[in-house]
Each structure stands twice: as C-alpha cells, then as structure tokens.
Amino acid sequence: MPKATVFHLEKDRPNLKRLPRVVEALEKGDAIIYPTDTVYGLACDPLQKKAIDKIQTIKNLGPRHLFSFICCDISQAAAFVDIDNNLFPVLKRILPGPYTIILEANKKVPKVLLQDRKEVGIRVPDSAVAQFLSQNLGRPFLSTSVVDYNGNTILDPEEMVDIYGERVAYIIEQGFIGDDVSTVLKYIDGTWEIIREGKGPVDFLAGI
C-alpha cells in the first residue's frame, strides 16, 4: 500500500478544504487517522465490511472489540441508537464533548459489529475535523484509538506516521492534542452507569 498522505491542520481554525478527499477515501473503504477532542482516532466506514476488517487487522483486534460511532450531531447518532425523551436533553447538554455514550443499538447497526452484544458507543466530539467527516460522509463513521505496538495511546504525530504511515490512506494531524481519553457512560433502561472517567466531568449525573 502507498504511504499515507499526511497533512497538518491548525487546532483553533483548521482549514477544512482538503477534507473532501479524506471523505472520498472513507467511501472507498480506506482507513484514516484523524484528531478528536481527546486523542487521535483510527476510522473507517461502518457499512463496508472490508473497511472494518482492515481496521481490525491494523490493530489486531478481535471481533468483540467495541468501536465507537463518530457523529456530527445527536440527530445523526439516532441513525444507529435509540434515544428516548429522558436521554435527549442530557445529550444536548454534554455534546459535543469528550464523552462516549453506550446505548442500545437499533437494527441499522451492522451485525458484524455487534456479535452477541446489544449496545454500541456513540461520540459527538467537539472537533471541527471529526464533525466535518461524519457530516460529509452522510452517516456516523467507525473509530478506535490510535495506539503503539504496546497498546499505549500515541501522542506524537511523528510516531503515528512511523507506525501507521503504510497502513492508512490519510493522517490528519494537529500536533499534540492531549492525552485524556473520553469519559465512557452507559445508559440502558433509563439508568446511567460510569464505565470510565476521563476528560468529561460526571458531576452532572448527580442532578439526574
């Protein structure tokens, strides 16, 4: 595979003019690396099995690995999960933001991603790049964190290029974007559960 196209975008005012080519790569079934409001993500189109297989091979993931769906807004998230009237105002309050919300999946989620599970994780990152990609793809895209050979989160774009440069089509880098992971919350049958504390505060749950 040819080496990835790598380009730098500013954090505060990223120039998004080159991103349509990245969307085209996703549509073709390629894998890409992109920035979020937490750490870098490895992404693909969830509706293409060859793309899912590619990411699983790149990271040596088993079939039960829980990916996240990256969405441009809450309405797009509703394509793959059920959002009830009690959940919606909470999501509107905390999203976009550094949260992964595990929710009950609907029938549109590809079965290959569920295995014997009934839930998936959704994210609406506070990231212009991530939102542009999902909005212009026209659906949420699949994502997992970018790690090194030892499973540690990669923070240095140069290391990212060294490890993934011949495995993905595009690497969009914004330098060091942080080392905090997303806060993972689970909402099933009207009950909230904290799975992992991360960048997003959880004190708002006390008032629900």
Steps between C-alpha positions, in 0.01 A plus 500: 500500500632851420602724787227705662441860401580702811393857560495736795198705605497776758307421818308824539407579139566190290484543123255229397539542121702179462264282701265405211783277373506328838125444480550342157759266652249390763242441228750278316553285809833647609608557859603846622641664813340821624499726811220520756445704816687231695756283318555398137266245344530230234187507287308333218153472347288265717289386205794338319615167639834524321563829679414351839725202426780741410483681834477174693810377318693825551444491877479123535153526651267215576143492367360607839691830514262785579541779245347845530280669243615857437206728424471863396202557729239323713260462208759306304567279803134399494573312177657217699367533858171558678475838674204541734344822631689483829836446333476772235527806729801347677678436170416852386662632817831311476548460124705588305753396760751240622250225573434153365142398571414130488141456386274228372561442130223496243465272199710725274825410676691241292478162673874445457556780752261369761584129524282401798479852646202733490683829562735733313693811597430837341707820505437856388849650541554872540723485193442681172693230313303208644168676447588589140589140418182348640277773359642471149514120507128524570507257792698426816839344444673231703792587726751354743799658673844522340754301703860384472630143491459473878142623499586848631323804360715681242537870575783589257393538134845391379467169682152466353639537148779251571258231618195563282643679198475197272173369642260790451412735214507830691641630826356833614713636781470802726813448704458405866125513565501359852530172684160479669266225385125549473271439795295187433142494625237232455128572479275195486136473611506851645802438724840671477825319577854641499723256310814714483581846629694712255509854365126562534373581852229277648362724775197581286372146564429591862216724389328244279 
